[in-house]
Amino acid sequence: MLKVEELLAATKGKLLKGRSDIAVNGISIDSRSIRPKEAFLAIKGDNFDGHHFIDQAIKKGASCVVSGGKSKNKISSVKGNVALIEVRDTLRALADIASFQRNKFDIPLVAVSGSNGKTTTKEMIAWVLAKKFRVLKNEGTKNNHIGLPLTLCSLNSRDELAVVEIGSNHFGEIEHLTKICQPNLGVITTIGPAHLEYLINLEGVLREKYALIRSLRHPRIAILNSDNNMLRKKILKNNKKSLIFSFGIEEKADFRVSQIQDLSGELKFLANEKYKFTLSTLGYYNIYNALAAIAVARIFGMTYQEIAGRLASFVFPDGRLKIIQSGDFRFIDDTYNANPLSLKQALDVLANFKTNGRRIFIMGDMMELGRHKERFHRQAGREIALACDTLITVGKLSGLAAGVAGTLGLSRQNIFTCEFIDQARDILFKRIYPRKGDIILVKGSRAMTMERIFRF
């Protein structure tokens, strides 16, 4: 809970109306879901302006409104005890309130970033730690300049730990977000070709992601993937400003697995040659995510047995290699997002999936790959040719992958290229007709909304 006087102190705003001792139960930027006694922050975006919905927020019980001073949209009528604060920039005010709230509570904060696996890793860490602690986390993928501050605004005296995911697709974003959340412990899952449209190359991705480690505050604990070449160099060249723990499968690491068994939807392995773990997943790479969670939990004093029990019951987020049964055939839903590394991982799952039916891949374009986007899609065609029997692509870039797959042995009669997702769905259900035993992998970048294939 906050008071208006605290909002004024955090934002350096001006109180235009109301009392400074009014209580605020939370911060909201959405007038549709705002709850009584919350403060409404009128954010202005590219396609909306929250100032248009101030009256609606007040009618729903907002106890305070934070408005931008330059906005042309003013409150038409303010009645009752509603406080009105004017600030220069409401988006900056959101960050300032979040930072203020973070500093009110001296609790450890774990931040997770990386090119792949950060949402699953964040969820795993929070799930494991919740065995012994009250944990605040950002829900889903609310990891940007709006979602992360909103999460921190909800910090309260009952929280003992916070686990947040930090995303970025432009230089400087992670530095900005870490200044707000001030993490004590940072996890980087991997460095790969993602968001290259803005981060240019792998060196740019590393520089942006590693800003998390550079910005850590005491005791400055970093947890890095030793199997990733770029991160391994950081581990080996550590300047001792941070205490670094490593995790991996192939390379020497502080937390390492062995004796991996893939049991068609269940992975079993040993951690540090001694402790048994089980994950309910198709994705081999989720072992890396689990290792990061194991490392964090051990730092917070949990036993291997406690951690193993929690990970065995972990439910993976939607859109991450989820099996969906549909009659006699099955989908593998990996529609959350796509980049070259995650695509390769998904194709490995498809290629190794035990089935008597066909392996069908429905692919959407991979976005934000910059000037090398065509090359990445053509490279994907090589892997596709080895992984599936039938290919359906959606989008011009995925069509490039289809062309390469056709030259490398995938029958051209089993390759279909589409412009729109509805066309792909018609091909699947009206031309090739899924049969008993078929397994159908669906994957593409978030903007492609590939989940529409199996969600009617």
C-alpha positions as CSV (number, residue, x, y, z in Angstrom):
1,M,0.0,0.0,0.0
2,L,1.2,3.5,-0.8
3,K,0.0,7.0,0.1
4,V,-0.3,9.9,-2.2
5,E,2.5,11.6,-0.4
6,E,4.8,8.7,-1.3
7,L,3.7,9.0,-5.0
8,L,4.6,12.7,-4.8
9,A,8.0,12.0,-3.3
10,A,8.7,9.3,-5.9
11,T,7.6,11.2,-9.0
12,K,8.4,14.8,-7.8
13,G,4.9,15.5,-9.0
14,K,2.6,18.3,-8.1
15,L,-0.6,17.8,-6.1
16,L,-3.4,19.6,-8.0
17,K,-6.3,18.3,-5.9
18,G,-7.0,16.1,-2.9
19,R,-5.1,15.2,0.2
20,S,-1.6,13.7,0.4
21,D,-2.5,11.2,3.1
22,I,-5.0,9.3,0.9
23,A,-4.2,5.6,0.7
24,V,-3.5,3.9,-2.6
25,N,-3.9,0.1,-2.8
26,G,-1.9,-0.3,-6.0
27,I,-1.0,1.1,-9.4
28,S,-3.0,0.5,-12.6
29,I,-2.6,1.7,-16.2
30,D,-5.8,0.1,-17.4
31,S,-9.2,1.8,-16.6
32,R,-11.0,-1.4,-17.6
33,S,-9.5,-3.5,-14.9
34,I,-8.7,-0.9,-12.2
35,R,-9.9,-1.8,-8.7
36,P,-11.3,0.6,-6.0
37,K,-8.7,2.7,-4.3
38,E,-6.0,2.1,-6.8
39,A,-4.1,4.9,-8.5
40,F,-4.6,5.3,-12.2
41,L,-1.5,6.2,-14.1
42,A,-2.4,7.7,-17.5
43,I,0.2,6.2,-19.8
44,K,0.4,7.5,-23.4
45,G,1.5,4.9,-26.0
46,D,1.8,4.8,-29.7
47,N,-1.8,3.7,-30.2
48,F,-3.5,4.9,-27.1
49,D,-3.6,7.7,-24.5
50,G,-4.7,6.8,-21.0
51,H,-5.7,10.4,-20.4
52,H,-8.8,9.7,-22.4
53,F,-9.9,7.2,-19.8
54,I,-9.4,9.2,-16.6
55,D,-13.1,9.7,-16.0
56,Q,-13.7,6.0,-16.4
57,A,-11.1,5.1,-13.9
58,I,-12.5,7.5,-11.4
59,K,-16.0,6.1,-11.8
60,K,-14.5,2.6,-11.0
61,G,-13.2,3.9,-7.7
62,A,-9.7,5.2,-8.4
63,S,-8.4,7.1,-5.3
64,C,-5.7,8.9,-7.2
65,V,-4.9,9.9,-10.8
66,V,-1.4,10.6,-12.1
67,S,-1.6,12.7,-15.2
68,G,1.0,14.1,-17.6
69,G,1.3,17.8,-17.5
70,K,1.5,18.2,-21.3
71,S,-1.6,16.2,-22.0
72,K,-4.4,18.0,-23.7
73,N,-6.9,15.6,-22.2
74,K,-7.9,16.8,-18.7
75,I,-10.4,15.5,-16.2
76,S,-13.8,16.7,-17.1
77,S,-15.1,16.4,-13.6
78,V,-13.5,15.2,-10.4
79,K,-15.7,14.5,-7.4
80,G,-15.1,13.1,-4.0
81,N,-11.7,12.5,-2.4
82,V,-9.8,11.7,-5.6
83,A,-6.3,13.0,-5.6
84,L,-4.8,14.4,-8.8
85,I,-1.0,14.5,-9.3
86,E,0.6,16.1,-12.3
87,V,3.9,14.9,-13.6
88,R,6.1,15.7,-16.6
89,D,6.0,12.1,-18.0
90,T,3.7,9.4,-16.7
91,L,5.9,6.6,-18.1
92,R,8.9,8.0,-16.2
93,A,6.6,8.4,-13.2
94,L,5.8,4.6,-13.4
95,A,9.5,3.8,-13.3
96,D,10.1,6.2,-10.4
97,I,7.3,4.7,-8.4
98,A,8.6,1.2,-9.0
99,S,12.1,2.2,-8.0
100,F,10.7,3.9,-4.8
101,Q,8.8,0.8,-3.9
102,R,11.8,-1.5,-4.5
103,N,13.9,0.6,-2.1
104,K,11.2,0.4,0.6
105,F,11.8,-3.3,1.0
106,D,15.3,-4.7,1.6
107,I,14.7,-8.1,0.1
108,P,16.8,-10.1,-2.4
109,L,15.8,-9.7,-6.0
110,V,16.7,-12.3,-8.7
111,A,16.7,-11.0,-12.3
112,V,16.7,-13.4,-15.4
113,S,17.6,-12.5,-18.9
114,G,18.9,-14.2,-22.0
115,S,18.1,-14.9,-25.7
116,N,16.1,-18.1,-24.9
117,G,14.4,-19.7,-21.9
118,K,14.1,-16.6,-19.6
119,T,10.4,-16.9,-19.0
120,T,10.6,-20.7,-18.2
121,T,13.7,-20.1,-16.0
122,K,12.0,-17.3,-14.1
123,E,8.9,-19.4,-13.5
124,M,11.1,-22.4,-12.4
125,I,13.1,-20.3,-10.0
126,A,9.9,-18.7,-8.5
127,W,8.2,-22.1,-8.2
128,V,11.1,-23.7,-6.5
129,L,11.7,-20.8,-4.1
130,A,8.0,-20.6,-3.2
131,K,8.6,-23.9,-1.3
132,K,10.2,-21.8,1.5
133,F,9.6,-18.2,0.7
134,R,6.9,-15.8,-0.3
135,V,7.9,-14.8,-3.8
136,L,6.8,-11.9,-6.0
137,K,7.3,-12.5,-9.8
138,N,6.3,-10.7,-13.0
139,E,3.4,-12.7,-14.5
140,G,3.9,-14.2,-17.9
141,T,6.2,-12.2,-20.1
142,K,5.6,-8.8,-18.5
143,N,9.3,-8.0,-18.7
144,N,9.5,-4.6,-20.4
145,H,9.5,-0.9,-19.4
146,I,5.9,-1.2,-18.4
147,G,5.4,-4.8,-17.1
148,L,8.4,-4.9,-14.9
149,P,7.7,-1.6,-13.1
150,L,4.1,-2.6,-12.6
151,T,5.3,-5.8,-10.9
152,L,7.5,-3.9,-8.5
153,C,4.8,-1.5,-7.7
154,S,3.0,-4.4,-6.0
155,L,5.8,-5.2,-3.6
156,N,4.7,-5.3,0.0
157,S,5.9,-6.2,3.4
158,R,4.9,-9.8,3.1
159,D,7.2,-10.5,0.2
160,E,10.5,-12.2,1.1
161,L,12.0,-12.5,-2.4
162,A,11.3,-11.2,-5.9
163,V,12.1,-13.0,-9.1
164,V,11.8,-11.0,-12.3
165,E,12.4,-11.5,-16.0
166,I,14.1,-8.7,-17.9
167,G,13.6,-8.5,-21.7
168,S,15.2,-6.2,-24.3
169,N,15.4,-5.7,-28.0
170,H,17.2,-2.4,-28.1
171,F,20.5,-1.2,-26.6
172,G,20.2,0.3,-23.1
173,E,16.9,-1.3,-22.1
174,I,18.4,-3.8,-19.7
175,E,20.5,-1.1,-18.0
176,H,17.4,1.0,-17.6
177,L,15.3,-1.8,-16.1
178,T,18.1,-3.0,-13.8
179,K,18.3,0.6,-12.4
180,I,14.7,0.3,-11.5
181,C,14.7,-3.2,-10.0
182,Q,18.3,-3.2,-8.5
183,P,18.9,-7.0,-8.7
184,N,21.2,-8.8,-6.2
185,L,21.5,-11.9,-8.3
186,G,21.5,-12.1,-12.1
187,V,20.9,-15.1,-14.4
188,I,21.7,-15.2,-18.1
189,T,20.3,-18.3,-19.8
190,T,22.1,-18.1,-23.1
191,I,23.3,-15.7,-25.8
192,G,21.9,-16.4,-29.3
193,P,20.7,-14.7,-32.5
194,A,17.6,-12.8,-31.3
195,H,16.5,-9.2,-31.9
196,L,19.4,-8.7,-34.3
197,E,17.4,-6.1,-36.2
198,Y,18.3,-3.7,-33.3
199,L,21.2,-5.5,-31.5
200,I,23.0,-6.1,-34.8
201,N,25.1,-9.2,-34.0
202,L,25.9,-11.7,-31.2
203,E,28.4,-9.3,-29.7
204,G,25.6,-6.7,-29.5
205,V,23.3,-9.3,-27.8
206,L,26.0,-10.2,-25.3
207,R,26.7,-6.5,-24.5
208,E,23.1,-5.8,-23.9
209,K,22.3,-8.9,-21.9
210,Y,25.5,-8.6,-19.8
211,A,24.4,-5.2,-18.6
212,L,22.4,-7.2,-16.1
213,I,25.6,-8.5,-14.5
214,R,27.3,-5.1,-14.6
215,S,24.4,-3.5,-12.8
216,L,24.1,-6.0,-9.9
217,R,24.2,-4.7,-6.4
218,H,25.6,-6.4,-3.3
219,P,26.3,-9.3,-3.0
220,R,26.5,-9.3,-6.9
221,I,26.0,-12.9,-7.7
222,A,25.9,-14.0,-11.3
223,I,24.7,-17.4,-12.7
224,L,25.8,-18.0,-16.3
225,N,25.6,-20.8,-18.8
226,S,29.1,-22.3,-19.3
227,D,28.0,-24.2,-22.4
228,N,27.4,-20.9,-24.2
229,N,30.7,-19.9,-25.9
230,M,30.2,-16.2,-25.3
231,L,29.2,-16.5,-21.7
232,R,32.0,-19.0,-21.0
233,K,34.5,-16.3,-22.0
234,K,32.9,-14.0,-19.4
235,I,33.2,-16.7,-16.8
236,L,36.8,-17.3,-17.6
237,K,37.7,-13.6,-17.7
238,N,35.7,-12.6,-14.6
239,N,37.1,-9.5,-13.1
240,K,35.9,-10.5,-9.6
241,K,33.4,-7.7,-9.4
242,S,30.8,-10.4,-9.3
243,L,30.7,-13.8,-7.7
244,I,30.0,-16.1,-10.7
245,F,28.5,-19.5,-10.6
246,S,28.2,-21.6,-13.8
247,F,25.8,-24.2,-15.0
248,G,26.1,-26.6,-18.0
249,I,25.9,-30.0,-19.5
250,E,29.0,-30.3,-21.7
251,E,31.5,-27.9,-20.1
252,K,32.9,-27.9,-16.6
253,A,30.5,-26.0,-14.3
254,D,29.6,-25.5,-10.7
255,F,26.2,-27.0,-11.4
256,R,26.5,-29.8,-14.0
257,V,24.3,-32.7,-15.1
258,S,25.1,-36.2,-16.3
259,Q,23.3,-39.5,-17.1
260,I,20.5,-37.8,-19.0
261,Q,17.5,-40.0,-20.0
262,D,15.0,-38.9,-22.5
263,L,11.8,-40.8,-21.8
264,S,9.4,-39.3,-24.4
265,G,8.0,-36.4,-22.4
266,E,10.0,-36.9,-19.3
267,L,13.7,-36.1,-18.7
268,K,15.7,-37.7,-15.9
269,F,19.2,-36.6,-14.9
270,L,21.8,-36.4,-12.2
271,A,23.0,-33.0,-10.9
272,N,26.6,-32.9,-9.8
273,E,26.8,-36.7,-10.3
274,K,24.7,-37.4,-7.3
275,Y,21.2,-35.9,-7.1
276,K,18.3,-37.2,-9.1
277,F,16.0,-34.9,-11.0
278,T,12.9,-35.3,-13.2
279,L,11.3,-32.8,-15.6
280,S,8.0,-33.3,-17.4
281,T,9.0,-31.8,-20.8
282,L,9.9,-32.7,-24.3
283,G,12.7,-30.1,-24.5
284,Y,16.2,-31.3,-23.7
285,Y,17.3,-27.6,-23.4
286,N,15.0,-27.2,-20.4
287,I,17.7,-29.0,-18.4
288,Y,19.6,-25.7,-18.7
289,N,16.7,-23.8,-17.3
290,A,16.4,-26.3,-14.5
291,L,20.1,-26.0,-13.7
292,A,19.8,-22.2,-13.3
293,A,16.9,-22.8,-10.9
294,I,18.9,-25.3,-9.0
295,A,21.8,-22.9,-8.6
296,V,19.6,-20.1,-7.4
297,A,17.8,-22.3,-4.9
298,R,21.0,-23.7,-3.5
299,I,22.3,-20.1,-3.0
300,F,19.2,-19.5,-0.9
301,G,19.8,-22.5,1.2
302,M,17.4,-25.1,-0.2
303,T,18.5,-28.8,-0.3
304,Y,18.8,-30.8,-3.5
305,Q,15.9,-33.0,-2.3
306,E,13.6,-30.0,-1.8
307,I,14.6,-28.6,-5.2
308,A,14.0,-31.9,-7.0
309,G,10.6,-32.3,-5.5
310,R,9.5,-28.9,-6.7
311,L,10.9,-29.3,-10.2
312,A,9.2,-32.6,-10.6
313,S,5.9,-30.9,-10.2
314,F,6.7,-27.9,-12.3
315,V,4.1,-27.1,-15.0
316,F,5.7,-25.5,-18.1
317,P,4.2,-22.3,-19.5
318,D,1.9,-22.4,-22.4
319,G,3.4,-22.2,-25.9
320,R,6.6,-24.0,-24.9
321,L,6.6,-27.5,-26.4
322,K,3.2,-28.3,-24.9
323,I,1.5,-31.5,-26.2
324,I,-2.1,-30.9,-27.3
325,Q,-4.0,-34.0,-28.1
326,S,-6.6,-33.6,-30.9
327,G,-8.4,-36.8,-31.7
328,D,-5.9,-39.4,-33.0
329,F,-3.1,-37.0,-33.6
330,R,-1.1,-34.5,-31.5
331,F,0.2,-30.9,-31.8
332,I,3.4,-29.7,-30.2
333,D,2.6,-26.1,-29.3
334,D,5.8,-24.1,-29.4
335,T,4.1,-20.9,-30.6
336,Y,5.3,-18.5,-27.9
337,N,8.1,-17.1,-30.0
338,A,10.9,-18.1,-32.4
339,N,14.5,-17.3,-33.2
340,P,17.1,-19.5,-34.9
341,L,18.3,-21.2,-31.7
342,S,14.8,-22.0,-30.3
343,L,13.7,-23.2,-33.8
344,K,16.6,-25.7,-33.9
345,Q,15.7,-26.9,-30.4
346,A,12.1,-27.4,-31.4
347,L,13.1,-29.3,-34.6
348,D,15.3,-31.6,-32.6
349,V,12.3,-32.5,-30.5
350,L,10.2,-33.2,-33.6
351,A,13.0,-35.3,-35.2
352,N,13.4,-37.4,-32.1
353,F,9.7,-37.8,-31.3
354,K,8.7,-41.4,-31.3
355,T,5.7,-41.9,-33.6
356,N,4.3,-44.2,-36.2
357,G,2.7,-41.3,-38.0
358,R,4.0,-38.3,-40.0
359,R,6.1,-35.5,-38.6
360,I,4.5,-32.3,-39.8
361,F,6.0,-28.8,-39.2
362,I,4.0,-25.6,-39.6
363,M,6.4,-22.7,-39.5
364,G,5.8,-19.0,-39.3
365,D,8.4,-16.3,-39.9
366,M,11.1,-15.5,-37.4
367,M,11.0,-11.7,-36.8
368,E,13.6,-9.1,-35.8
369,L,16.6,-10.8,-37.3
370,G,17.9,-7.7,-39.1
371,R,19.9,-7.8,-42.3
372,H,20.6,-11.5,-42.0
373,K,17.0,-12.6,-41.8
374,E,17.0,-14.3,-45.2
375,R,20.2,-16.2,-44.4
376,F,18.8,-17.4,-41.1
377,H,15.6,-18.7,-42.7
378,R,17.5,-20.5,-45.5
379,Q,19.7,-22.1,-42.8
380,A,16.6,-23.3,-41.1
381,G,15.6,-25.1,-44.3
382,R,18.6,-27.5,-43.9
383,E,17.4,-28.5,-40.4
384,I,13.8,-28.7,-41.5
385,A,14.6,-31.2,-44.3
386,L,16.1,-33.6,-41.7
387,A,13.3,-33.2,-39.1
388,C,9.9,-33.6,-40.8
389,D,8.0,-35.3,-43.5
390,T,5.6,-32.5,-44.4
391,L,6.2,-28.7,-44.2
392,I,3.7,-25.9,-44.2
393,T,5.1,-22.3,-44.1
394,V,3.4,-19.0,-43.3
395,G,5.1,-15.8,-44.5
396,K,7.6,-14.9,-47.2
397,L,10.7,-15.6,-45.0
398,S,9.5,-19.1,-44.1
399,G,9.0,-19.6,-47.8
400,L,12.7,-19.3,-48.2
401,A,13.2,-22.2,-45.7
402,A,10.7,-24.2,-47.7
403,G,12.7,-23.7,-50.9
404,V,15.9,-24.9,-49.3
405,A,14.2,-27.9,-47.7
406,G,12.9,-28.9,-51.1
407,T,16.4,-29.0,-52.6
408,L,17.7,-31.1,-49.7
409,G,15.4,-34.1,-50.0
410,L,12.1,-33.1,-48.5
411,S,9.5,-34.1,-51.1
412,R,8.1,-31.0,-52.9
413,Q,4.7,-32.7,-52.9
414,N,4.8,-32.4,-49.1
415,I,5.8,-28.7,-49.0
416,F,3.1,-26.0,-48.9
417,T,3.8,-22.3,-48.7
418,C,1.2,-19.8,-47.5
419,E,0.9,-16.1,-47.1
420,F,-1.7,-16.2,-44.3
421,I,-2.3,-18.5,-41.4
422,D,-5.9,-19.3,-42.4
423,Q,-4.5,-20.8,-45.6
424,A,-2.1,-23.0,-43.6
425,R,-5.0,-24.3,-41.4
426,D,-7.0,-25.1,-44.5
427,I,-4.1,-27.1,-46.0
428,L,-3.7,-29.0,-42.8
429,F,-7.3,-29.9,-42.3
430,K,-8.6,-30.0,-45.9
431,R,-5.7,-31.3,-48.0
432,I,-3.3,-33.4,-46.0
433,Y,-5.8,-34.5,-43.3
434,P,-4.0,-35.3,-40.0
435,R,-4.0,-39.0,-39.4
436,K,-3.7,-41.3,-36.5
437,G,-0.2,-41.0,-35.0
438,D,0.7,-37.7,-36.7
439,I,2.7,-35.2,-34.6
440,I,2.5,-31.6,-35.7
441,L,5.0,-29.0,-34.5
442,V,3.7,-25.4,-34.7
443,K,6.2,-22.6,-34.3
444,G,6.8,-18.9,-35.3
445,S,7.4,-15.5,-33.8
446,R,4.8,-14.0,-31.5
447,A,3.6,-11.6,-34.2
448,M,2.7,-14.5,-36.5
449,T,0.0,-15.7,-34.0
450,M,0.7,-19.3,-35.0
451,E,-1.5,-20.7,-32.1
452,R,-4.5,-19.9,-34.4
453,I,-3.7,-23.1,-36.2
454,F,-5.3,-25.2,-33.4
455,R,-7.3,-22.6,-31.5
456,F,-10.7,-22.1,-33.1
